[in-house]
């Protein structure tokens, strides 16, 4: 299959986004140069002389005076003045362009950041002009009030104007996803559809799962490296006491919940410190709150795009990058002091002096701001170091299962919810919300269905190879097939698939497939709509709020025999691969209507978890000096975002119990008032962590091979079951060959033709071995051939005797 890789400059790609934003900024800078030319300025002032009533026009002209440049010294006292003015304008345009390109390269940066860029560039240029005039112009009076107001006031007006214009020209630019730590790949927000480039392009340098239990370890790692994942697990799964819990194949939900709660506690301690830093700046000089983000943004570039150590030919650039970062940080400190001195010269009244931090020469404002910025950065670095130690001590493959789970808050409802998670982990019921019942197993990969007429064979027992006399003896009329129920068929498939799992596959199976099938698990699973179980005692217990996760065998059999309404049964087959990182699942639903057997199969492939969650497999021994430098640099790109989110996050976490009580009161009220209250699970922990792409090409190959093998085994086992009971399987064999030869799959009216048979008239023959017969339900002989299982509940099913 040929892959079409997007080019860097293609529209919609990050390269195209940056190019579009760069062009807008350069056009804006060119506009400033043209508007500041002597010809444009003279024409504008002549126009203003005719319409002096427009005060806004005068403000614009005075603001544009900051970029007024000239080519003739006749208007000025000497050439030195002309050079100082032109150099300061060039510096203004250059600094503005550099800062604007730096801070808006990822798209819309927001009004506050754009205003900061404009003000910083204009004030730095005004100070440079003032210093050059004071140094090179002999009759310059530096403390003349009118001149000071012209230089600094005009620069302030231009900074505001330039910031607003910058925000306008970049407002429509799409945002490029920002990265996390340098050793984590960027995670696209959406999982692409099957067959796109993203599904088969590996995320570089991330290990893949190998042994059972790896996926649980990866999701526990996600609690510490992905704040959004941990927050959603706590808020949407743990705290949702009234909701059902969606299944997560091969995942220990209790362990994941423990680590998410522990990670939230650790982040809360960090957020409290960051919120204190923000509060200190807000108390001393409220309008300086934006400056830490600007200071951190200038130095954050060193922490992005550090090459991976796993890349051949790369070297560790952390030392050199760290030196450059300190140089940029020193420059930003000097710029902050210059800004404080500039603002302190403005004659602002009391409250505005406090807002702008101009009192006492601006020294308190700049010192507190710089101190808060440094404290925030150190706090984030310490938190990252603690996270790294936690991952090394608890999340490696060798140590994960040898340590106890971290403690959780001592709340009764949390303990009860963890018990419900354990029940759901071992349960056999999915109470879903919405239209699709297969919550927790990813979207449907493919489907097929059969409608088999239950007619007697021309020669009863023909084709079974054994047990013919026993079959005829068990029938009241030897010419009639032996009746069965859906329960009998499901029992046969379940036993047959468990035999396949124990033996690793039939004798003619490939060695790799046989070994893979040893991880096969078969279970009965009941699917029920969350809006239809409010008065169903099978799902609702008087002692708990959430629906039951496990039904009794008697209840499951009753649902198999009488599938009505929104409750259906499926025989579910799961084959965890790659340490549970990839899980093909097949759901079979059976029903009989009159003298017709209906079989519906729904195939799902639960893809790997996000690549950054595999980071624990890259940790070896203690953190090295080079690794510490890299982590220190990577923290620069995250400190700003964490700093400004900290107050709100700390507030939310502090009021977590209060919000939970209020939420549960609302849920109880809705439950009492609405008869179709939705108990269904809305999110699955495993699906929250889905990667937008596979890490290895052969994960896709293995999943497709297992799905095909399970479908083949399922069809063979059903045919053997019908043959053993004396039913005519001619029509069944025809439909079976159609599925096997053409891979005909119906999805919303669309036909997808597989590659097992290609071209008109092509066919494939299925060779079925005949292992020794095993006693089936009711004593009839059943053949345990290369059977199988898998299917899905789209068609209604009932176990009526034909």
C-alpha positions in Angstrom: 0.0 0.0 0.0 1.4 3.4 -1.0 1.5 6.0 1.6 0.9 9.7 0.8 2.8 11.8 3.3 1.8 15.4 3.5 4.4 17.9 2.5 5.6 20.5 4.9 4.2 23.4 2.9 0.8 21.9 2.1 -2.2 23.9 3.1 -3.4 23.0 6.6 -0.1 21.6 7.7 2.0 23.2 10.5 4.5 24.5 7.9 1.7 26.2 5.9 0.2 27.7 9.1 3.6 29.2 10.1 4.1 30.5 6.6 0.7 32.2 6.5 1.3 33.8 9.9 4.8 35.0 8.9 3.5 36.6 5.7 0.8 38.5 7.6 3.3 39.9 10.2 5.8 40.9 7.5 3.0 42.7 5.6 2.1 44.6 8.8 5.7 45.6 9.4 5.9 46.8 5.8 2.8 48.9 6.4 4.4 50.5 9.4 7.4 51.4 7.3 5.3 53.0 4.6 3.1 54.8 7.1 6.2 56.2 8.8 7.8 57.5 5.7 8.1 61.4 5.5 5.8 61.5 2.5 3.0 59.6 4.1 3.4 61.5 7.4 3.3 64.9 5.7 0.2 63.9 3.7 -1.5 62.6 6.9 -0.8 65.8 8.8 -2.0 68.0 6.0 -5.3 66.0 5.9 -5.6 66.4 9.7 -5.1 70.2 9.3 -8.4 70.2 7.3 -10.3 68.0 9.8 -9.0 69.0 13.2 -12.2 67.9 14.9 -11.3 64.3 14.7 -9.5 63.6 17.9 -9.0 59.9 17.1 -7.1 60.9 14.0 -4.7 63.0 16.0 -4.1 60.1 18.4 -3.3 57.8 15.4 -0.9 60.4 13.9 0.9 60.8 17.2 1.1 57.0 17.6 2.6 56.7 14.1 5.1 59.3 15.1 7.0 56.5 16.8 7.9 55.1 13.3 8.5 58.4 11.5 11.8 58.2 9.7 13.4 60.5 7.3 16.2 60.8 4.6 17.0 64.5 5.0 18.6 66.2 7.9 17.2 69.6 7.0 14.3 69.3 9.5 16.6 68.4 12.4 19.4 70.0 14.3 22.0 67.8 12.7 22.8 64.5 11.1 23.2 62.9 14.6 19.5 63.5 15.3 18.5 62.0 12.0 20.6 58.9 12.5 19.3 58.4 16.0 15.7 58.6 14.8 16.2 56.3 11.8 18.1 53.7 13.9 15.5 53.7 16.6 12.7 53.1 14.0 14.7 50.3 12.4 15.2 48.8 15.8 11.5 49.1 16.6 10.4 47.3 13.4 13.1 44.6 13.8 12.2 43.9 17.5 8.5 44.0 16.8 8.8 41.6 13.8 11.1 39.2 15.8 8.8 39.1 18.8 5.7 38.8 16.7 7.1 35.9 14.7 8.3 34.2 17.8 5.0 34.4 19.8 2.5 34.0 16.9 4.2 31.2 15.0 1.6 28.7 16.3 -1.4 30.8 15.4 -3.6 33.2 17.2 -1.8 34.3 20.4 -4.5 36.4 22.0 -4.9 40.1 22.6 -2.8 40.3 25.8 0.3 38.7 24.3 0.0 40.9 21.1 -0.3 44.0 23.2 2.8 42.9 25.2 4.8 42.5 21.9 3.8 45.9 20.7 4.5 47.7 24.0 7.8 46.0 24.6 9.1 46.7 21.1 8.0 50.4 21.1 9.3 51.2 24.5 12.7 49.5 23.9 13.0 51.6 20.7 12.0 54.8 22.5 14.6 54.2 25.2 17.3 53.5 22.6 16.4 56.8 20.8 16.5 58.7 24.0 19.9 57.2 24.9 21.3 57.9 21.4 20.1 61.5 21.5 21.5 62.0 24.9 24.9 60.6 23.9 25.4 62.1 20.4 23.4 65.4 20.4 25.2 68.1 22.3 22.2 70.4 23.0 19.8 67.6 23.9 17.9 68.1 27.2 17.0 64.6 28.4 14.6 65.7 31.2 12.6 68.1 29.1 9.0 67.2 29.9 7.6 67.9 26.5 10.3 65.9 24.8 9.8 63.0 27.3 6.1 62.9 26.7 6.7 63.0 22.9 9.2 60.1 23.0 7.6 57.8 25.6 3.9 58.8 25.1 4.1 58.3 21.3 5.8 55.0 21.9 3.1 53.9 24.3 0.4 54.8 21.9 2.1 53.0 19.0 2.6 49.9 21.2 -1.1 49.7 21.9 -2.0 50.3 18.3 0.6 47.8 17.0 -0.6 45.2 19.5 -4.2 45.5 18.4 -3.3 45.3 14.7 -1.1 42.3 15.4 -4.0 40.6 17.2 -6.3 41.3 14.2 -4.0 40.1 11.5 -3.3 36.8 13.4 -6.8 36.2 14.6 -7.7 34.0 11.7 -4.6 31.9 11.7 -5.2 28.3 12.7 -3.4 27.0 15.8 -0.6 24.5 15.5 -0.7 21.9 18.4 1.9 22.8 21.0 4.3 20.2 22.3 4.9 18.9 25.8 8.3 17.8 27.1 10.9 17.4 24.4 10.9 13.6 24.9 7.2 13.4 24.2 5.9 13.4 20.6 3.1 15.8 19.7 -0.2 14.1 20.0 -2.8 15.0 17.4 -6.2 15.6 18.8 -8.2 13.1 16.7 -7.6 9.5 15.6 -7.6 9.4 11.8 -9.8 6.9 10.0 -8.5 3.5 9.0 -6.3 3.6 5.9 -4.9 7.1 6.4 -1.3 7.9 6.8 -1.6 8.4 10.5 -2.7 4.9 11.1 0.5 3.3 9.8 3.1 6.0 10.3 5.0 5.2 13.5 5.6 7.8 16.2 9.4 7.7 16.4 11.5 6.3 19.2 8.8 5.0 21.4 8.8 1.3 22.6 5.8 -0.9 22.1 4.0 -3.3 24.5 5.4 -6.8 24.7 4.1 -8.7 27.8 0.6 -9.0 29.3 -0.2 -6.1 31.6 1.8 -3.5 29.7 -1.3 -1.5 28.7 -2.3 -1.1 32.4 1.2 0.2 33.1 1.0 2.7 30.2 -2.4 4.1 31.4 -1.0 4.5 35.0 2.0 6.3 33.4 -0.6 8.5 31.6 -1.8 9.7 34.9 1.5 11.5 35.5 2.4 12.7 32.0 -1.0 13.8 30.7 -2.9 16.1 33.0 -6.0 16.1 30.8 -6.2 12.3 30.9 -5.9 12.1 34.7 -8.5 14.9 35.1 -11.0 13.2 32.8 -10.6 9.8 34.5 -11.3 11.4 37.9 -14.1 13.7 36.8 -15.9 11.5 34.3 -15.3 8.0 35.7 -14.5 8.1 39.4 -16.7 11.0 40.3 -19.7 9.9 38.2 -21.3 7.7 40.9 -24.6 7.3 39.0 -23.1 6.2 35.7 -22.1 2.8 34.6 -18.5 2.0 34.0 -17.5 1.2 30.4 -15.3 -1.9 29.9 -11.6 -1.5 29.2 -10.2 -4.8 27.8 -7.0 -6.0 29.5 -6.9 -2.9 31.8 -6.9 -2.9 35.6 -9.2 0.1 36.1 -8.6 0.1 39.9 -4.9 0.7 39.4 -5.4 3.4 36.8 -7.9 5.2 39.1 -5.4 5.1 42.1 -2.6 6.6 40.1 -4.9 9.3 38.6 -6.1 10.4 42.0 -2.5 10.4 43.3 -1.3 12.4 40.3 -4.1 14.9 40.9 -2.9 15.4 44.5 0.7 16.0 43.4 -0.4 18.5 40.8 -2.5 20.3 43.4 0.5 21.0 45.5 2.3 22.4 42.5 -0.7 24.5 41.5 -0.9 26.1 45.0 2.7 27.3 44.7 2.1 28.6 41.2 -1.1 30.4 42.2 0.8 32.1 45.0 3.3 33.4 42.5 0.5 34.8 40.3 -1.2 36.4 43.4 2.0 38.1 44.4 2.3 39.8 41.0 -1.4 40.7 41.0 -1.1 42.4 44.4 2.0 44.4 43.6 1.2 45.4 40.0 -1.9 43.8 38.4 -1.1 44.7 34.8 2.3 43.1 35.1 0.7 39.6 35.4 1.2 39.1 31.6 4.9 39.7 31.8 5.9 36.3 33.3 4.3 34.5 30.3 6.2 36.8 27.9 9.5 36.3 29.7 9.0 32.5 29.7 7.9 32.5 26.1 11.1 34.1 24.9 13.2 31.4 26.6 10.9 28.5 25.9 12.2 27.8 22.4 15.2 26.0 23.7 13.0 23.3 25.3 11.2 22.5 22.1 12.3 20.2 19.4 15.3 18.7 21.2 16.3 15.7 19.1 15.7 12.3 20.6 18.8 10.4 21.8 17.4 7.4 19.9 17.9 9.2 16.6 21.0 7.9 14.8 23.7 10.5 14.5 22.1 12.9 17.0 23.9 14.3 20.0 22.8 15.9 23.2 22.4 19.7 22.7 21.1 20.4 26.2 24.3 22.0 27.4 24.6 24.5 24.6 20.9 25.2 24.6 21.0 25.8 28.3 23.7 28.4 27.9 21.7 30.2 25.2 18.6 30.1 27.4 20.4 31.8 30.2 21.6 34.5 27.8 18.1 35.1 26.6 16.8 35.2 30.1 19.4 37.8 31.1 18.3 39.9 28.1 14.7 39.7 29.2 15.6 40.7 32.8 17.3 43.8 31.4 14.3 44.6 29.2 12.0 44.2 32.3 14.1 46.8 34.2 14.1 49.2 31.2 10.3 48.8 31.0 9.9 49.6 34.7 12.1 52.7 34.4 10.1 53.8 31.3 6.7 53.4 33.0 7.9 55.1 36.1 8.4 58.3 34.2 4.7 58.5 33.2 2.7 60.9 35.4 0.0 58.5 36.4 -2.4 59.1 39.3 -2.6 56.8 42.4 -4.7 53.8 41.3 -3.2 53.8 37.8 0.3 54.0 39.3 -0.6 50.8 41.3 -2.1 49.1 38.2 1.0 49.8 36.1 3.5 49.3 38.9 5.1 52.7 38.4 5.4 53.7 42.1 8.9 53.7 43.7 10.5 53.8 40.3 8.9 50.6 39.2 11.4 48.6 41.2 8.9 46.6 43.4 6.9 45.6 40.3 9.8 44.4 38.3 11.4 42.6 41.3 8.2 40.7 42.3 7.5 39.8 38.7 11.0 38.4 38.0 10.9 36.6 41.4 7.5 35.1 40.7 8.7 34.0 37.2 11.8 32.3 38.6 9.8 30.7 41.4 7.3 29.3 39.0 9.9 27.9 36.8 11.7 26.2 39.7 8.4 24.8 40.9 7.7 23.2 37.6 11.2 21.8 37.3 10.9 20.3 40.8 7.5 18.8 39.9 8.9 17.3 36.7 11.9 15.9 38.5 9.5 14.3 41.1 7.4 12.9 38.2 10.5 11.4 36.6 11.5 9.8 39.9 8.0 8.3 40.3 8.1 6.9 36.8 11.5 5.4 37.3 10.6 3.9 40.7 7.1 2.6 39.9 6.4 2.4 36.1 9.1 0.3 34.6 8.3 -3.2 33.6 10.4 -4.7 36.3 8.9 -2.7 39.2 5.3 -2.0 38.4 3.7 -5.2 39.8 6.0 -5.3 42.9 4.8 -2.2 44.6 1.5 -1.3 46.3 -0.9 1.1 44.8 -0.6 4.8 45.9 -3.1 5.9 48.6 -6.2 7.8 47.7 -8.2 10.4 49.6 -10.0 8.8 52.6 -13.5 9.4 51.3 -16.3 6.8 51.6 -17.7 7.5 48.2 -14.3 7.1 46.6 -13.8 3.8 48.3 -17.3 2.7 47.0 -16.5 3.9 43.5 -13.2 2.0 43.5 -15.1 -1.2 44.5 -17.5 -0.5 41.5 -14.5 -0.2 39.2 -13.3 -3.6 40.4 -16.7 -5.1 39.8 -16.8 -3.5 36.3 -13.3 -4.9 35.5 -14.6 -8.4 36.1 -18.2 -7.8 34.9 -20.2 -9.1 32.0 -22.5 -6.1 31.4 -22.1 -2.9 29.3 -24.7 -0.2 30.1 -24.0 2.3 27.4 -25.1 5.9 26.6 -26.0 6.9 23.1 -26.6 4.9 20.0 -23.6 2.5 19.6 -23.5 -0.2 22.3 -19.8 -1.2 22.0 -18.5 1.4 24.4 -14.9 0.7 25.3 -14.0 -1.3 22.2 -13.3 1.5 19.7 -15.4 2.1 16.6 -16.6 -0.8 14.4 -13.9 -2.1 12.1 -16.1 -4.4 10.0 -19.4 -6.3 10.1 -21.0 -9.3 8.5 -24.3 -11.1 9.0 -26.0 -14.3 7.9 -29.6 -15.5 7.7 -29.6 -19.3 7.5 -32.8 -21.3 6.8 -33.2 -24.2 9.3 -34.2 -26.9 6.9 -33.5 -30.7 7.3 -30.7 -32.1 5.4 -31.5 -34.5 2.5 -29.4 -37.1 4.4 -29.7 -36.6 8.1 -26.4 -36.4 9.7 -24.6 -36.3 6.4 -21.4 -34.4 6.5 -20.8 -34.8 10.2 -18.4 -37.7 9.9 -19.4 -39.2 13.2 -22.3 -39.6 15.6 -24.9 -40.1 12.9 -26.6 -43.1 14.6 -26.7 -41.3 17.9 -28.3 -38.3 16.3 -31.1 -40.4 14.7 -31.7 -42.2 17.9 -32.2 -39.0 19.8 -34.9 -37.8 17.4 -38.5 -38.7 17.7 -38.6 -38.7 13.9 -35.3 -39.8 12.4 -36.1 -37.7 9.3 -36.2 -34.5 11.3 -33.2 -32.5 12.6 -32.6 -32.3 16.3 -33.9 -29.0 17.6 -31.7 -26.5 19.5 -31.8 -23.2 21.2 -29.5 -20.1 20.9 -28.1 -21.2 24.3 -27.0 -24.5 22.8 -25.2 -22.8 19.9 -23.5 -20.2 22.2 -22.4 -23.0 24.5 -20.9 -24.9 21.6 -19.0 -21.8 20.3 -17.8 -20.9 23.8 -16.5 -24.4 24.5 -14.9 -24.6 21.0 -13.2 -21.3 21.3 -11.8 -22.1 24.8 -10.4 -25.3 23.3 -8.8 -23.2 20.6 -7.3 -20.9 23.2 -5.9 -23.8 25.3 -4.3 -25.4 22.2 -3.2 -22.2 20.6 -5.2 -22.9 17.4 -6.0 -25.9 15.2 -3.3 -28.0 13.8 -3.2 -26.3 10.4 -2.9 -22.8 11.9 0.3 -20.9 11.3 2.8 -21.0 14.3 2.6 -17.3 14.9 -1.2 -17.3 14.9 -1.3 -20.4 17.1 0.9 -18.7 19.7 -1.2 -15.5 19.5 -4.5 -17.3 20.0 -3.3 -18.5 23.4 -4.3 -15.1 24.8 -7.8 -15.5 23.5 -10.6 -14.9 26.0 -14.3 -15.7 25.5 -17.1 -14.1 27.6 -20.8 -13.6 27.6 -21.5 -9.9 27.5 -24.9 -8.2 27.8 -25.5 -4.8 26.3 -28.2 -2.5 27.7 -29.1 1.1 26.9 -28.7 3.4 29.9 -32.1 5.0 29.3 -34.0 1.7 29.4 -33.0 0.0 32.7 -34.4 2.4 35.3 -37.1 -0.1 36.4 -35.2 -3.3 35.6 -34.2 -5.1 38.8 -31.6 -7.1 36.9 -29.5 -4.0 36.5 -30.5 -1.7 39.4 -29.9 -2.7 43.0 -31.5 -0.9 45.9 -28.1 -0.7 47.7 -26.1 1.1 45.1 -26.7 4.0 42.7 -24.8 2.8 39.6 -26.1 -0.1 37.5 -24.8 -3.6 38.3 -21.8 -4.7 36.3 -22.4 -8.5 36.6 -25.5 -10.5 35.9 -26.2 -14.0 37.1 -25.9 -16.9 34.6 -29.6 -17.3 34.8 -30.3 -13.7 33.8 -27.8 -13.9 31.0 -29.5 -17.1 29.7 -32.9 -15.5 29.9 -31.7 -12.5 27.8 -30.2 -14.9 25.3 -33.6 -16.7 24.9 -35.7 -13.6 25.0 -33.8 -10.6 23.5 -36.3 -7.8 23.5 -36.1 -4.0 23.7 -32.8 -2.5 24.4 -31.1 -5.5 26.2 -29.1 -7.9 24.0 -26.5 -10.7 24.5 -23.3 -11.2 22.6 -20.6 -13.8 22.7 -17.5 -11.6 22.9 -14.0 -12.8 21.9 -10.9 -10.7 22.7 -7.3 -11.4 21.8 -5.0 -9.0 23.6 -1.8 -8.4 21.4 1.3 -6.5 22.1 0.9 -6.5 25.8 -2.7 -5.5 25.5 -1.7 -2.4 23.5 -3.8 -3.7 20.6 -7.0 -5.7 21.2 -9.1 -7.2 18.4 -12.6 -8.0 19.6 -15.4 -9.9 17.9 -19.0 -9.8 19.0 -21.4 -12.5 17.9 -25.2 -12.2 18.3 -27.5 -15.1 17.5 -31.3 -15.3 17.2 -33.9 -17.6 15.7 -37.1 -16.3 14.0 -39.4 -19.0 12.8 -37.2 -21.5 10.9 -34.3 -19.0 10.3 -31.1 -18.6 12.2 -29.7 -15.1 12.3 -26.0 -14.5 12.9 -24.5 -11.0 13.3 -20.8 -10.3 13.6 -19.3 -7.0 14.7 -15.5 -6.7 14.5 -13.5 -4.1 16.5 -9.9 -3.3 16.9 -8.9 -1.3 19.9 -5.7 0.5 18.9 -2.6 1.3 20.9 -2.5 3.9 23.6 -0.8 7.3 22.9 2.9 7.0 22.3 3.9 9.4 25.1 2.4 6.9 27.6 5.1 4.4 26.7 7.8 6.7 28.0 8.4 4.5 31.1 10.0 1.9 28.8 12.7 4.4 27.9 13.8 5.0 31.5 17.0 3.2 32.6 18.5 3.7 36.0 18.7 7.1 37.7 18.4 10.4 35.8 21.7 11.3 34.1 23.1 14.8 34.0 22.3 15.2 30.4 18.7 14.0 31.1 18.4 16.5 33.9 19.5 19.3 31.5 17.0 18.2 28.9 14.2 18.1 31.5 15.2 21.5 32.8 15.0 23.0 29.3 11.7 21.2 28.5 10.1 22.8 31.6 10.5 26.2 30.1 7.8 25.5 27.4 5.3 24.3 30.0 5.8 26.8 32.9 3.8 29.6 31.3 0.7 27.5 30.6 0.9 25.8 34.0 1.4 29.2 35.8 -1.7 30.8 34.3 -3.9 27.7 34.7 -2.8 27.2 38.3 -5.3 29.5 40.1 -8.3 28.0 38.4 -7.0 24.4 38.7 -6.2 24.9 42.4 -9.6 26.3 43.1 -11.3 23.4 41.3 -9.4 20.8 43.2 -9.9 22.5 46.5 -13.7 22.5 46.0 -13.7 18.9 44.5 -15.8 17.4 47.3 -18.2 20.3 47.3 -18.7 20.1 43.5 -19.2 16.4 43.8 -21.9 16.7 46.4 -23.7 19.3 44.4 -23.4 17.1 41.3 -24.8 14.1 43.1 -27.7 16.1 44.4 -28.5 17.1 40.8 -28.2 13.5 39.6 -30.5 12.2 42.3 -33.1 14.9 41.5 -32.9 14.0 37.8 -33.1 10.3 38.6 -36.3 10.8 40.6 -38.0 13.1 38.1 -37.0 11.6 34.8 -38.2 8.0 34.1 -35.6 7.6 31.2 -32.6 8.8 33.2 -29.5 7.8 31.4 -27.3 5.4 33.6 -25.1 4.6 30.6 -21.3 5.0 30.5 -20.3 8.0 28.5 -16.5 7.5 28.3 -14.1 4.5 28.5 -10.8 4.8 30.2 -9.1 2.7 27.5 -10.6 4.8 24.7 -9.5 8.1 26.4 -6.0 7.0 25.8 -6.3 5.9 22.2 -3.4 6.9 20.0 -4.1 8.7 16.7 -1.7 6.3 15.0 -0.1 2.9 15.5 3.5 2.7 16.8 4.4 -0.3 14.6 3.2 -1.4 11.2 2.9 -5.0 12.3 0.3 -4.1 15.0 -2.1 -3.4 12.1 -1.1 -6.6 10.4 -1.6 -8.7 13.5 -4.9 -7.2 14.3 -6.2 -7.8 10.8 -4.9 -11.4 10.8 -6.6 -12.2 14.1 -9.9 -10.7 13.1 -9.8 -12.8 9.9 -8.9 -15.9 11.8 -11.7 -15.5 14.3 -14.2 -14.9 11.6 -13.1 -18.1 9.8 -13.2 -20.2 12.9 -16.7 -18.8 13.8 -18.2 -19.7 10.4 -16.6 -23.2 10.6 -17.9 -23.9 14.1 -21.4 -22.8 13.2 -21.4 -25.0 10.1 -20.2 -28.0 12.2 -22.9 -27.3 14.7 -25.7 -27.3 12.1 -24.3 -30.4 10.3 -24.1 -32.3 13.6 -27.8 -31.7 14.1 -29.0 -32.7 10.7 -29.7 -29.3 9.2 -29.1 -28.4 5.5 -26.1 -26.2 5.3 -26.1 -25.6 1.6 -27.2 -22.0 1.8 -24.9 -21.5 4.8 -21.9 -22.7 2.8 -22.7 -20.4 0.0 -22.9 -17.4 2.3 -19.8 -18.5 4.1 -17.8 -18.7 0.8 -19.0 -15.3 -0.1 -17.6 -13.8 3.1 -14.4 -15.8 3.0 -13.7 -15.2 -0.7 -14.7 -11.6 -1.1 -14.6 -10.2 2.4 -18.0 -8.7 1.8 -18.7 -6.2 4.6 -21.8 -4.0 4.9 -21.3 -0.7 6.7 -24.1 1.8 6.2 -24.8 0.7 2.7 -21.1 0.7 1.6 -19.4 -2.5 0.4 -15.7 -3.1 1.1 -14.1 -5.9 -0.9 -11.3 -7.6 0.9 -8.2 -9.1 -0.8 -8.6 -12.8 -0.2 -10.1 -13.3 -3.7 -9.5 -10.8 -6.5 -11.1 -10.5 -9.9 -14.2 -11.9 -11.5 -14.7 -15.6 -10.8 -11.9 -15.8 -8.2 -12.5 -18.1 -5.3 -10.8 -19.5 -2.2 -11.4 -22.9 -0.7 -11.5 -23.4 3.0 -9.9 -26.7 4.2 -11.5 -27.8 7.4 -9.7 -30.4 9.4 -11.7 -32.9 11.5 -10.3 -33.4 15.0 -11.9 -36.1 17.2 -15.6 -35.4 18.0 -16.5 -33.9 21.4 -19.8 -34.5 23.1 -22.1 -31.5 22.6 -24.9 -30.2 24.7 -27.6 -32.8 25.0 -25.3 -35.6 24.1 -25.1 -35.0 20.3 -21.8 -35.3 18.6 -20.2 -32.0 17.6 -17.1 -31.6 15.5 -14.3 -29.4 17.0 -12.8 -28.4 13.7 -10.8 -25.2 13.2 -13.7 -23.4 14.9 -13.9 -19.9 15.9 -15.9 -17.1 17.3 -16.7 -13.6 17.0 -19.8 -11.5 16.3 -21.8 -8.5 17.1 -25.4 -7.6 18.0 -27.0 -5.7 15.3 -29.8 -8.2 14.6 -32.4 -9.2 17.2 -32.1 -12.7 18.5 -34.2 -15.2 20.4 -33.6 -18.9 21.2 -36.8 -20.4 19.9 -36.9 -24.1 19.0 -37.5 -24.6 15.3 
